[in-house]
Amino acid sequence: MADKQHKHGDMDITEQQKTFDGFMRWSVNIALISIGIVVFLAIFAR
């Protein structure tokens, strides 16, 4: 049934790496924008 054994490092993961990099880029950008909004409101809100 399982004729092939898994060999560590053989799988092509370029698409997964690109997806993760994009996710991290969006996450960091959203976090920075959110922090900026909070700081803006803390300074100018009454």
C-alpha positions as CSV (number, residue, x, y, z in Angstrom):
1,M,0.0,0.0,0.0
2,A,2.7,2.5,1.0
3,D,5.4,1.7,-1.5
4,K,7.2,5.0,-1.2
5,Q,8.8,6.2,1.9
6,H,8.8,9.9,2.7
7,K,12.2,11.6,2.4
8,H,12.6,14.8,4.4
9,G,13.2,17.8,2.2
10,D,12.1,16.4,-1.1
11,M,8.8,18.3,-1.4
12,D,8.6,21.5,-3.4
13,I,7.3,24.1,-0.9
14,T,7.9,27.3,-2.9
15,E,4.1,28.0,-3.2
16,Q,3.7,27.5,0.6
17,Q,6.6,29.8,1.3
18,K,5.1,32.5,-1.0
19,T,1.7,32.2,0.7
20,F,3.2,32.4,4.2
21,D,5.4,35.4,3.2
22,G,2.3,37.2,1.9
23,F,0.3,36.4,5.0
24,M,3.1,37.7,7.2
25,R,3.4,40.9,5.2
26,W,-0.3,41.6,5.4
27,S,-0.4,40.8,9.1
28,V,2.5,43.1,9.9
29,N,1.0,45.9,7.8
30,I,-2.4,45.6,9.4
31,A,-0.8,45.5,12.9
32,L,1.2,48.7,12.2
33,I,-1.9,50.5,10.8
34,S,-3.9,49.5,13.8
35,I,-1.2,50.7,16.2
36,G,-1.0,54.0,14.3
37,I,-4.8,54.4,14.5
38,V,-4.7,53.7,18.3
39,V,-1.8,56.2,18.8
40,F,-3.6,58.8,16.7
41,L,-6.8,58.4,18.7
42,A,-4.9,58.5,22.0
43,I,-3.3,61.8,21.0
44,F,-6.2,63.6,19.4
45,A,-9.4,62.2,21.0
46,R,-10.9,63.9,24.0
